[in-house]
Amino acid sequence: MAIHLRPAEHTARPADYGASLKPGERSPAEYAASAIASRGRMHAEPECTTRSPFQRDRDRVLHSTPFRRLTHKTQVFIYHEGDHYRTRLTHSLEVAQIARTVARQLRLDEDLAETLALAHDLGHPPFGHAGERALDAAMSAHGGFDHNAQSLRIVARLERKYIPFDGLNLTWESLEGLAKHNGPLTAADNAVAKVVARIGVWKSLAPEGYASAEAQVASLADDIAYVTHDIDDALRAGLLRLGDLAGRPLAGDVVRGLPGPTGSSADARHIYEATRRMITAMIADLVAASRERLARLDPASPDDIRNAGTAMIAFSDAMTRDILGLKAFLFAAVYRHERVMRVMRDAERVVQDLFRRCLADATAMPPNWQQAATALAPRNRARLVSDYVAGMTDRYALAEHRRLFDATPELR
């Protein structure tokens, strides 16, 4: 079916983007980000006749190569350890589902929240945070590596599939959300700030302010997803038992409320019920606490959210403490478990080996990467090699390591 684009000068109307409401639906809040009043794209394009600008952003993320690669990038467990553990892709989809739920409850733009949730991990290298640590260490003399900065670089420049421009040419609101979903940029966000400054040549992302409410939703949806689903994966992997959660914040109350045994004999239904109840409790708390904050501020526009001086989307103080406690528990009991650490130490070596080899010998990379590296200064060449390694999936990284080195860890 042919899709005809409107002329570039077309002015969009709410009805053009399916904004008319169905019975029972609520209109977007005044403080919701608006695709109708979007601040635009770096490269001017005709509007799409069937999608809002934020829906178009979402689809560009979904159809991007880095998004597909998340299928074989680690969340906690390496892909060959089991078919049912989370990957970066399934994690991103789960974050998007939670983000849409919260955005709908708060009358925000669901499409923008979903876009940011789907795009937030595009910059992750192979092997999760272990790969990021390894690449950051390898790049220490060349500006370091940060997956948030890499996500922004991917959508702004690195993805190359459209004829008129590099990157995905996302709207200003999507770029802003990716840059600042964790809050205003600080001195610790140097890598992100550098990318933001380059985008600022076109239009400032106001790094000192907060991002939209939709970006704040996506960030906390990430917390909800990874805390609960990393617990789920750890239970299924045998690193935890449900009984281990009994004294933990939030999780303890949930486990004590489950019917039947919750020790070593607990089955998959108990595990699913526990994580399901935790997600429900976190979402309910986030929605209630955020409504209270929004009511106190009484924002009349998206910029009122950006200029509030504090996050408007937040958990209650009690839930914040519980989540911090769960994160600390996961860090000690799962992320630093010897079984996980043994695999991740080997994974870090794979990433560092690949970086050093490709930096020393460009012919170790595919021809198009070789050609791009030949004319670059050393610092720029290191960044290009970092882009190449960061784009690898777990299995491609292992395959390349086997091709280039005599011995490759099994990661088991």
C-alpha positions, 0 to 999 in steps of 0.5 A: 500500500502506498503511503503519501506524505504531506508537503513539508509545510503542512501544519498538523492537526490533532485529528491527523494523528488519531487524537480524537478520543474513544468513549471512556478515554481521557484527554492528555494533560496540559503538562503532557508532551505534545507531538502537535507542538513538537520542537521538530527534527534536526533535518526537516521532513514531511509529516507522516499521514498515519502517525504522530511524530512520536509514533514515527520516532518509536517505529524508527527505533523498532526498525533500527539495527541496534534494536534488533541486536538487543536480541543477543545482548546480555541482561544478567545471564548470557544467551546460551545459559537458557532460552527464558532469561531476559535479554536486553531486547525483552527487558526493553519491551518490558520497560516499554509496557510499564512505561505505557501503563504509567503514562496512561494513568498520568495522562501523558503521551504514551508514544513518547514514553514508549519510544524512550523506553525502547531506545534507552539501552540501544548503546549497551555493548555485549555482555551487559554492564561487564562489557561496559566496564571493559570498554570504558577501561579500554577507552580510558585514554580516549574519553571513556565509554558510557552506554547512555551517551552511546544510545544518544550517539546511535540515534543522532548519528551512528545509525545509517539507513536513511538516504537524506541523513545520518542517525534516526532524525528523532524529534527534539523531545525524544533526544531530550528524553534520552539525554536527561531521563535520569535527570539534569546533566551533572559533572559526572555525565561528561560523556552524555554532555559532549553528545548533547553539546554537539546536538546543541549546535542545532537546538539546545537540549537544556542540559541543566533542566529536567526532561519531560514527564514522559522521560521521567516515567521511562526512567522509573519504568526501567527500575521497576522492570529490572529489579523485579525481572532480575529477581525472577531470572535469579530465582529461575537460575537457582541463585535465589529461593523465594524464602531468601526474599522473606526479610527483604523490603517489598519482596518480603511482604509479597512472599509472605502473602503468597499461598502455599510453600515459598522455600526450595519447593516453590514452583514457577507459578509462585515465582511469577506471582511474586514478581507480578505482585511486586510490579503491581505495587511499584506501579501503583505507588509511582502513579499515586506519588506522582499524582500528588506531586503534579497536583502540588505543582499544578503544571500548565505546560510541559515546560512547567515540568522541565522547570520544576526544579525537582522530578515530578514523576517519583516513587513515595519515600517509603517505596524509594527506600524499599527499591534501594534496599532491593537493589543492594540485595540484588547487587550482593546476592546476584550481580556479585554471585560467584557464578555470575562474576566468573562469567562476567570476568571472562566476558570483560576479557573478550571485550578488551581483547577485541578492542585492543586487537582492532585498534592495533590492526584495523584489518581485524574489522570488516572492510567498511570499518577498515576503510573508515579507520584509515584516515582517522587520528588515533583518538578518533580511531579509538572511538570508531573501534569502540563503536564497532565493539559496542555494536556487537552482540554477545555471540558475534563477539565470541565468534570474532574472538574465536576467529582472532585468538587462539583461546576463547572463554566458554562463559559458563 
